[in-house]
């Protein structure tokens, strides 16, 4: 088992990651993708159609005969990958080491508040983003008999209530609830298994609106372990989202 997380990854990055797994001969694996609760909301900024990690995947996968050959030549020399070198030579300062990953949103500075203010500036209430890439990812993994499982993380509802007006908070709750329910309905229609994190976390498990701290990460690991042991979808009996 390994963590393949990529900072700021978007759907094109998820698809590239799946292609990388299958191209390296990964077969019969369970691939758990953690989808943030704001993934399918509409925002004012336009997403990069190539993803945020396109250059990294260009080095690992290549596109075209020449670049693919170079990627294959570099493969045994993976330590020369610039990202790995930088992570080894420069100690990461943000979530990589304590006490940063242990921070709780309302007890450690104003990071969570500032991030929520950015969220408020960027969110565009209205239609939801397309779910189609999830099925595309599922189809890609199926080629190697890999099994996609979606982990649906919850949102920090308490933070919303704390940092916004009653009217704005109610609007946020409705928007997150709509996206959440629509996603689960889509996954059910497509037959894609999932682990629903609703009602499985406390506010103290969060760094900010959507990112969990070390305690929240442990809870994610427990839920994934429970899924792997039972081999069936996990869903809360009552969703935490306000209707």
C-alpha positions, 0 to 999 in steps of 0.5 A: 500500500502506498500514498500517491497523493499529489498537491493540488491535483485535478481530474487530468492529474488523476487520469495521468496517475491511473495511466502511470499505474497501468503502464507500470504493470499494476494489476488487481490493485484497489485504488482509493481516490479521496475526493474533496467535498468541493471538487464538484462545486463551480468556481470562478477560476478556470481549471488548467485542462492539462492539470496541475501536475502535467510537467511531472507526468510528462517526465514519468509518462512522456507523450509521443515516441521520443518523450516516452522513450526518455521517460523509460530511460529515466525510469531506473534513475527515479532518484534523479526526479527533481521532485524527489530530490527536492523533497529529500534535500529540503525539509518540507515546512507545511504539512510534512512534519509536526506540528503543522499537520497536527493543527486544528482549524480553530486553535492554531492561528488564522490559516483556516479563516484566511482559506475560507475567505478565499473560498468565499471569493472563488465559489460560484453557486449554481450548476455542478461540475461534471462527474464524467471523469470519474467513470473515465478513470474507472474505465482506465483502471479496469483495463488492468483489473484494478478496482476504483474506490471513491473516498468521499470526505466530508466538509467542516460544517462547524467552520462554515457556521463559525466564519460566515453569516447564518444566511451564507452558511445555510447557502453553503450547507445546501450547496455542499449537500447537493454536490454530495448527494449528486455524487453518491447517486452518480457512483451508484448508477455507475456501480463504482464503490465508495466510502462515504465519510459523512458523520464519520469525522469531528470538527477537530479532525480538520485543518481548514474547511476540507483538509484533515489533520493527522487525527483526521488522516488516522480516521480515513485510514480506519475507514479504508481498513474497514472497507478492505476488511468488509469489501462493501461500500461504507455509507453513513446512515444519516448525512451530516449535511444540512438539507 
